[in-house]
Amino acid sequence: MIEDLGATLLDVVCGSTDRDIEIEAVVIHDILDDAMPMRGALVLGVGLSDPVEIAALLHALAAQEATALVLRAPVRADDALLEASEQTGIPVLALTRGASWAQLTAMLRSLIGEGDVGDRGAQTLGGMPAGDLFALANAIATLLNAPVTIEDRNSRVVAFSGRQDEADPARVETVLGRQVPERFTRQLEERGVFQELYRSTNPIDVEPVGTTDGTPSIPRVALAVRAGDEILGSIWVAVQEPLSGDRVRALKDSAGLVALHMLRLRAGADVERRLRADLLATILEGGPGAADASARLRLNDHRCVVLALSVADGRGDDLSPDARGAAERQRIADAFAMHLGAVYLRSAVAVVGNVIYAVAGARPDHSDADLRAARVATDFLGRLGSSSDIRVGVGTIAEDTSTIPVSRIHADRALRVIQQSTRHDAVAVFAAVQMDALLVELGDLVRARGDQPTGAVALLIAHDRERGTQFVETLRAWLDAFGDVSVAAKRVYAHPNTFRYRLRRLGEISDLDLTDPDTRFSAMVQLRLLVPDEIRT
């Protein structure tokens, strides 16, 4: 981790970073909530600055087998802090000024995420670990004697070399944000730089970007990264002077290796998604392989809640409807996985069929874990904006791996309720909509059997059709208003006296005894499930 993010983001304040220990998670320390498990976690000490408090925290983290503590720079390393770090074996790292905790968290999770679904055998490309673009960026920077970034088609930084401090503030801002700032990409687009970059098979020289605050900027040399005719991304070199012919050739030679690594990463991501989906599907179905799948996803020994998400198809012009829907579901699944990862220490998200399933590991002391999961899902939908057409069903709490399939069934049932009803929000907890779920399933049974209204309700329907009366509408309004004539009359835009007359007449016509609770219940169920929509109101 220090090799990948050191110098640019993290500095070692004290303690040894040579221990061979795997970082399993990233956890934000909350002084008001000390129950979060820290085993194998890299802990972010947001807001901590008192050396005494930090020293006490190190001892607490050591007892929970955490790996390291990150604090915001500058860190005052007094004797108490140094001694605590040495005694506990917990190294203390400093997050550089200007970098955000969110940026650090995203980078760390991308680095540790490779082990989430099991170990892979070591593979190399060009003598470097396959897919390790950070190592490749450092190698290219050494060949060119200049700091390098590797970016995708959307100007997102996928890897960067060391020595970025030798570039300009624009480059430092780009690396810290893992994205070229929009004001710079706009300038490059207006100059036609990207068009020239993607047309050329040779490196192009890019003049410095203009800055609004007058900070200095230096030129770039850029080269597109291709796989056949496909543009995968680009390499950007911050140069103080033009590259020599040898270095230009070295850059062009490097582009092919970068392309292999980027293709390997893309293929690896696809394989990991499929593997994660298979493992999650195994857990959701239950059976003999569920325990092993749960362990590989690190969900074993956790109380869990299953969430089921349905997503409307996307609208990409270059994809078929099925492909658009699949692409949109995967996009939402990736975003939801990141959102859950920021809240839960253990979670897994995958697309299974046409549904996105998520399993969130809940804390043992949270008896309302399903309600908390619903709030997290609601927050996620709020971040996506009002244009999102997503529905979420939240299952019951699964006390162990064996009961996760039950939570999945309940999540599916809650999802069906909000898919078929306009009375509910976009997120539904099964415990709150169980009766609605029963009605939905009863409706399925009714349609499968072809059942029709009978008795008094059937007589009223026939009378309305023959005579043009509104007795079905009147009965429904009265039942929905719990027998309050004033409320019911307003719902059908009738005078209360007129409504009372209709109520008496429908009783005479159908011999319906509205004083009997069983009769009222039977009428309500038939009106809800058996009466066609066009004659309900």
C-alpha positions in Angstrom: 0.0 0.0 0.0 2.8 2.4 0.9 4.5 1.6 -2.4 1.4 2.4 -4.4 0.1 5.5 -2.5 3.2 6.7 -0.6 4.8 10.1 -1.2 1.7 11.3 -3.0 -1.0 10.5 -0.4 0.6 8.8 2.6 3.7 9.3 4.8 4.9 7.0 7.6 4.9 8.9 10.9 6.1 6.1 13.1 6.0 2.3 13.4 7.1 -0.5 11.0 5.3 -1.0 7.7 7.2 -4.2 6.9 4.9 -6.6 8.5 3.3 -9.2 6.2 -0.3 -8.6 7.2 -3.2 -8.4 4.8 -5.5 -5.3 5.0 -9.0 -6.7 4.9 -11.1 -3.5 5.2 -11.1 0.3 5.6 -12.9 1.6 8.7 -13.5 5.2 9.8 -13.0 5.6 13.5 -16.0 7.2 15.2 -15.4 8.4 18.8 -19.1 8.1 19.5 -19.3 4.5 18.1 -16.6 2.2 19.2 -18.4 -1.1 18.5 -17.3 -1.3 14.8 -15.1 -4.5 14.5 -11.5 -3.6 13.6 -9.9 -6.9 12.9 -7.7 -6.6 9.8 -8.8 -3.0 9.2 -6.9 0.0 8.2 -8.4 2.7 10.5 -9.0 6.3 9.4 -8.7 8.5 12.4 -10.8 11.4 11.1 -10.7 14.5 13.4 -8.1 13.0 15.8 -5.2 15.3 16.7 -4.6 14.9 20.5 -1.5 12.6 21.0 -2.9 11.3 24.2 -6.2 10.2 22.5 -4.3 8.8 19.6 -2.0 6.8 21.9 -5.0 5.4 23.7 -6.7 4.5 20.4 -3.6 2.6 19.3 -3.8 0.3 22.3 -7.5 -0.3 21.6 -6.8 -1.0 17.9 -4.0 -3.5 18.9 -6.5 -5.4 21.1 -8.8 -5.7 18.1 -6.0 -6.7 15.7 -6.2 -3.7 13.4 -3.4 -3.1 10.9 -2.6 0.6 10.9 -3.9 4.1 11.8 -4.1 7.0 9.3 -4.3 10.6 10.6 -4.6 13.9 8.8 -1.2 15.6 8.4 0.5 17.3 10.1 0.8 14.7 12.9 2.6 15.7 16.1 4.7 12.6 16.9 5.6 13.1 20.5 7.1 10.5 22.9 3.8 9.1 24.0 2.7 8.5 20.4 6.0 6.9 19.4 6.0 4.7 22.5 2.4 3.6 21.9 3.1 2.7 18.2 6.2 0.7 19.2 4.4 -1.2 22.0 1.3 -2.0 19.9 3.0 -2.6 16.6 0.4 -0.4 15.0 2.1 2.0 12.5 0.8 5.6 12.2 0.5 7.1 8.7 -0.3 10.7 7.7 -2.7 11.7 4.9 -1.2 14.5 3.0 -2.8 18.0 3.0 -5.2 18.6 0.1 -6.3 15.0 -0.2 -9.7 14.0 1.0 -10.7 11.1 3.1 -13.1 10.0 0.4 -10.3 9.9 -2.2 -8.1 7.9 0.1 -10.9 5.5 1.0 -11.8 4.9 -2.7 -8.1 4.2 -3.6 -7.6 1.9 -0.6 -10.7 -0.1 -1.4 -9.6 -0.5 -5.0 -6.3 -1.8 -3.8 -7.6 -4.3 -1.2 -10.6 -5.4 -3.3 -8.7 -8.0 -5.3 -8.8 -10.5 -2.5 -12.5 -10.3 -1.8 -13.5 -13.4 -3.7 -10.5 -15.6 -3.0 -6.8 -15.8 -3.9 -5.6 -15.7 -7.5 -2.3 -17.2 -8.7 0.4 -14.6 -9.5 0.5 -13.6 -13.1 2.8 -11.3 -14.9 2.8 -9.2 -18.0 6.1 -7.8 -19.2 7.8 -8.9 -16.0 5.3 -7.1 -13.8 2.2 -8.3 -11.9 -0.7 -8.5 -14.3 -2.9 -5.5 -14.0 -0.5 -3.6 -11.8 -0.6 -0.3 -13.6 1.0 1.6 -10.7 4.1 -0.4 -11.1 4.0 0.1 -14.9 3.5 3.8 -14.5 6.6 4.0 -12.3 8.6 2.0 -14.8 7.6 4.3 -17.6 8.4 7.4 -15.5 11.9 5.9 -14.9 12.4 5.4 -18.6 11.3 8.9 -19.4 12.6 10.7 -16.3 9.3 12.4 -15.8 6.1 11.8 -13.8 3.4 9.8 -15.6 -0.3 9.3 -15.3 -2.4 6.6 -17.1 -6.0 7.7 -17.8 -9.1 6.1 -19.3 -11.3 7.5 -22.0 -13.1 9.7 -19.5 -9.9 11.3 -18.2 -10.1 9.3 -15.0 -6.7 8.5 -13.5 -6.3 4.7 -13.3 -2.7 4.8 -12.2 0.1 7.3 -11.6 3.8 7.2 -11.0 5.9 8.7 -8.2 7.6 12.1 -8.4 4.3 13.9 -9.1 5.6 16.7 -6.9 8.0 17.5 -9.8 5.1 18.4 -12.0 2.7 21.4 -11.6 -0.3 22.0 -9.3 -2.7 20.9 -12.1 -1.1 17.5 -12.1 -1.2 17.2 -8.3 -4.9 18.2 -8.3 -5.5 15.6 -11.0 -3.8 12.8 -9.0 -5.5 13.7 -5.7 -8.9 13.7 -7.4 -8.2 10.7 -9.6 -9.8 12.8 -12.4 -8.6 15.6 -14.7 -10.5 18.7 -13.4 -13.3 19.7 -15.8 -11.9 23.2 -16.4 -8.7 21.6 -17.8 -10.5 18.9 -19.9 -12.7 21.7 -21.4 -9.6 23.6 -22.5 -8.2 20.5 -24.1 -11.5 19.7 -25.9 -11.7 23.3 -27.2 -8.1 23.0 -28.6 -8.9 19.7 -30.3 -6.3 17.9 -28.3 -8.3 14.7 -27.8 -9.2 14.5 -31.4 -5.5 14.8 -32.4 -4.6 12.4 -29.6 -7.0 9.6 -30.8 -6.1 10.1 -34.5 -2.4 9.9 -34.0 -0.3 6.8 -33.4 2.6 8.9 -32.2 2.9 11.0 -29.0 1.6 14.5 -29.3 2.9 17.7 -27.6 0.3 19.5 -25.5 0.8 23.1 -24.5 0.3 24.0 -20.8 -3.3 24.5 -19.7 -4.3 27.9 -18.5 -5.0 28.4 -14.8 -7.3 31.0 -13.3 -5.1 31.7 -10.3 -1.9 32.2 -12.3 -0.2 29.1 -10.9 2.5 27.7 -13.3 1.8 24.9 -15.6 4.2 22.8 -17.7 3.7 21.0 -21.1 2.6 17.4 -21.5 3.4 14.7 -24.0 0.4 12.4 -24.5 0.0 9.1 -26.3 -3.2 7.1 -26.9 -3.4 3.5 -25.7 -5.0 1.2 -28.2 -6.1 -2.4 -28.5 -6.6 -2.8 -32.3 -9.0 0.0 -33.3 -10.3 0.5 -29.8 -9.0 3.4 -27.7 -8.6 2.2 -24.1 -7.1 5.4 -22.6 -3.9 7.4 -22.8 -0.5 8.1 -21.1 0.3 11.6 -20.0 3.9 12.7 -19.3 4.6 16.0 -17.6 7.8 17.3 -19.2 10.1 20.2 -18.6 11.6 19.8 -22.0 10.8 17.9 -25.2 11.4 14.1 -25.1 14.4 12.8 -27.0 14.0 10.3 -29.8 14.9 7.4 -27.6 12.4 8.4 -25.0 9.7 8.8 -27.6 10.4 5.3 -28.8 10.3 4.0 -25.2 7.0 5.7 -24.6 5.5 4.1 -27.8 6.8 0.7 -26.8 5.3 1.1 -23.3 1.8 1.8 -24.8 1.4 -1.7 -26.0 2.2 -3.1 -22.5 -0.2 -0.6 -20.9 -2.9 -1.8 -23.3 -2.3 -5.4 -22.2 -2.5 -4.5 -18.6 -5.7 -2.4 -19.1 -7.3 -5.3 -21.0 -6.2 -7.7 -18.3 -7.8 -5.4 -15.7 -11.0 -5.1 -17.7 -11.2 -8.9 -18.2 -10.3 -9.5 -14.6 -13.1 -7.2 -13.5 -15.6 -9.1 -15.7 -14.4 -12.4 -14.3 -14.6 -11.1 -10.8 -18.1 -9.8 -11.3 -19.2 -13.2 -12.6 -17.5 -15.0 -9.8 -19.0 -12.7 -7.2 -22.4 -13.1 -8.8 -22.0 -16.9 -8.7 -20.9 -16.8 -5.0 -23.7 -14.5 -4.0 -26.3 -16.6 -5.9 -25.0 -19.7 -4.0 -25.5 -17.9 -0.7 -29.0 -16.7 -1.7 -30.1 -20.1 -2.8 -28.6 -21.9 0.3 -27.5 -25.5 0.2 -24.2 -27.2 0.9 -22.0 -24.7 -0.9 -23.4 -21.6 0.9 -21.1 -21.7 3.8 -18.0 -21.8 1.6 -19.3 -19.0 -0.6 -20.1 -16.9 2.4 -16.6 -17.4 3.7 -15.1 -16.4 0.4 -17.2 -13.2 0.4 -16.3 -12.7 4.1 -19.9 -12.7 5.1 -19.6 -15.7 7.5 -20.2 -15.1 11.2 -22.3 -12.0 10.4 -26.0 -11.2 10.8 -27.1 -10.1 7.4 -29.9 -8.3 5.5 -30.7 -9.0 1.9 -31.7 -6.2 -0.4 -33.3 -6.7 -3.9 -33.1 -3.8 -6.5 -35.0 -3.6 -9.7 -33.7 -1.1 -12.4 -35.4 0.3 -15.5 -33.5 -0.3 -18.7 -31.0 2.2 -19.8 -31.2 4.2 -23.1 -27.9 3.8 -24.8 -28.2 4.3 -28.5 -25.6 1.7 -29.5 -27.0 -1.2 -27.5 -29.9 -3.6 -27.8 -32.7 -3.3 -25.2 -31.4 -6.4 -23.4 -27.8 -5.0 -23.4 -29.0 -1.6 -22.3 -30.8 -3.2 -19.3 -27.8 -5.3 -18.4 -25.4 -2.4 -18.7 -27.6 -0.2 -16.5 -28.0 -2.9 -13.9 -24.3 -3.4 -13.7 -23.7 0.4 -13.4 -26.2 0.6 -10.6 -24.7 -2.5 -8.9 -21.2 -1.0 -9.0 -22.4 2.2 -7.5 -24.5 0.5 -4.8 -21.5 -1.7 -3.9 -19.4 1.4 -3.3 -22.2 3.0 -1.3 -22.6 -0.1 0.9 -18.9 -0.4 1.3 -18.8 3.0 2.9 -21.4 2.0 5.5 -20.9 -1.7 6.2 -17.7 -3.4 7.1 -18.8 -6.5 5.1 -21.2 -6.4 2.1 -21.5 -8.0 -1.3 -23.4 -6.9 -4.4 -24.0 -8.7 -7.7 -26.5 -8.9 -10.5 -28.3 -12.2 -10.5 -30.7 -12.5 -13.5 -32.6 -9.2 -13.8 -32.3 -8.2 -10.1 -29.4 -6.6 -8.2 -29.0 -8.4 -4.9 -27.0 -7.0 -2.0 -26.1 -8.7 1.3 -25.1 -6.3 4.1 -23.4 -7.6 7.2 -25.2 -6.1 10.3 -23.8 -5.5 13.7 -25.0 -7.9 16.4 -26.4 -5.1 18.6 -28.6 -3.6 15.8 -32.0 -5.2 16.3 -33.4 -2.9 13.6 -30.8 -3.8 10.9 -33.5 -4.1 8.2 -34.7 -0.5 8.9 -31.1 0.7 8.9 -30.5 -1.0 5.5 -33.7 0.7 4.2 -32.3 4.1 5.3 -29.0 3.3 3.5 -30.9 2.3 0.3 -33.0 5.5 0.5 -29.9 7.6 0.9 -28.4 5.8 -2.2 -31.5 6.6 -4.3 -31.4 10.2 -3.2 -27.8 10.5 -4.4 -28.7 9.1 -7.8 -31.3 11.9 -8.2 -35.0 12.0 -9.1 -34.4 10.6 -12.6 -33.5 7.1 -11.3 -36.2 4.5 -11.7 -35.1 2.0 -9.0 -37.1 0.1 -6.5 -35.6 -1.7 -3.4 -37.1 -4.5 -1.3 -35.5 -5.1 2.1 -35.7 -8.6 3.6 -35.7 -9.7 7.2 -32.6 -10.1 9.3 -30.7 -13.3 8.8 -29.1 -14.5 12.0 -26.6 -16.7 10.1 -25.7 -17.9 6.6 -28.4 -20.6 6.7 -31.2 -18.1 6.9 -30.0 -15.7 4.2 -32.3 -17.5 1.6 -35.3 -16.6 3.7 -34.2 -12.9 3.8 -33.8 -13.1 0.0 -37.3 -14.4 -0.4 -38.7 -11.6 1.8 -36.7 -9.0 -0.1 -38.2 -10.3 -3.4 -41.7 -10.2 -1.9 -41.2 -6.6 -0.7 -39.8 -5.6 -4.1 -42.9 -7.0 -5.9 -45.2 -5.0 -3.6 -43.6 -1.6 -4.6 -43.4 -2.7 -8.3 -47.1 -3.3 -8.4 -48.3 -0.5 -6.1 -48.2 3.3 -6.2 -49.0 3.5 -2.5 -45.4 2.9 -1.3 -42.1 4.7 -1.5 -39.2 3.4 -3.7 -37.9 1.4 -0.7 -40.0 -1.1 1.2 -39.1 -3.2 4.2 -40.8 -6.6 4.2 -41.8 -6.4 7.9 -43.9 -3.3 6.9 -45.5 -4.7 3.8 -46.1 -8.3 4.6 -49.9 -8.1 4.2 -49.5 -6.2 0.9 -47.2 -9.1 -0.2 -49.8 -11.6 0.7 -52.4 -9.7 -1.4 -50.0 -9.6 -4.3 -49.5 -13.4 -4.1 -53.2 -14.0 -3.7 -53.7 -11.9 -6.8 -51.3 -14.2 -8.7 -53.3 -17.2 -7.5 -56.6 -15.6 -8.5 -55.3 -14.7 -12.0 -53.9 -18.2 -12.5 -57.2 -19.9 -11.6 -59.3 -17.3 -13.4 -61.5 -16.7 -10.4 -64.4 -14.2 -10.9 -66.5 -12.1 -8.4 -69.4 -14.0 -6.8 -72.4 -13.3 -4.6 -73.4 -9.7 -3.8 -70.4 -8.2 -5.5 -71.2 -10.0 -8.7 -74.8 -8.8 -8.6 -73.8 -5.2 -8.1 -71.3 -5.4 -11.0 -74.0 -6.8 -13.3 -76.5 -4.1 -12.2 -74.0 -1.3 -12.9 -73.3 -2.6 -16.3 -77.0 -3.0 -17.2 -78.4 0.1 -15.7 -75.4 2.5 -15.6 -75.5 2.9 -11.8 -72.5 3.4 -9.5 -73.1 0.9 -6.8 -69.7 -0.8 -7.0 -68.0 2.6 -6.7 -70.3 3.5 -3.8 -69.5 0.3 -1.9 -65.8 0.6 -2.4 -65.8 4.2 -1.2 -67.8 3.3 1.9 -65.5 0.4 2.8 -62.4 2.5 2.2 -63.8 5.2 4.5 -64.6 2.8 7.3 -68.3 3.5 7.0 -67.9 7.3 7.3 -70.6 8.6 4.9 -69.3 12.2 4.7 -65.8 11.1 3.7 -67.0 8.4 1.3 -69.4 10.9 -0.4 -66.6 13.3 -1.0 -64.5 10.6 -2.6 -67.3 10.0 -5.2 -68.3 13.6 -5.5 -71.9 12.9 -4.2 -74.1 14.6 -1.6 -74.2 12.6 1.7 -78.0 12.1 1.3 -77.5 10.8 -2.3 -74.7 8.5 -1.0 -77.0 7.2 1.8 -79.7 6.4 -0.8 -77.2 4.5 -3.0 -76.0 2.6 0.0 -79.6 1.5 0.9 -80.3 0.6 -2.7 -77.2 -1.6 -3.2 -78.2 -3.4 0.0 -81.7 -4.1 -1.4 -80.3 -5.2 -4.8 -77.6 -7.5 -3.5 -78.9 -8.5 0.0 -75.5 -7.3 1.3 -75.4 -7.1 5.1 -72.9 -4.4 5.8 -73.2 -4.8 9.6 -71.6 -8.3 9.4 -67.7 -8.0 9.6 -67.1 -11.2 7.6 -69.4 -9.9 4.8 -67.5 -6.6 4.7 -64.1 -8.4 4.6 -65.3 -10.7 1.8 -66.5 -7.7 -0.2 -63.2 -5.8 0.3 -61.1 -8.8 -0.8 -63.2 -9.3 -3.9 -63.1 -5.6 -4.8 -59.4 -5.6 -4.4 -58.5 -8.8 -6.3 -61.4 -9.8 -8.5 -63.0 -6.6 -9.8 -61.5 -5.3 -13.1 -59.8 -2.0 -13.0 -62.3 -0.3 -15.3 -65.2 -0.8 -13.0 -63.5 -0.3 -9.6 -64.2 3.4 -9.7 
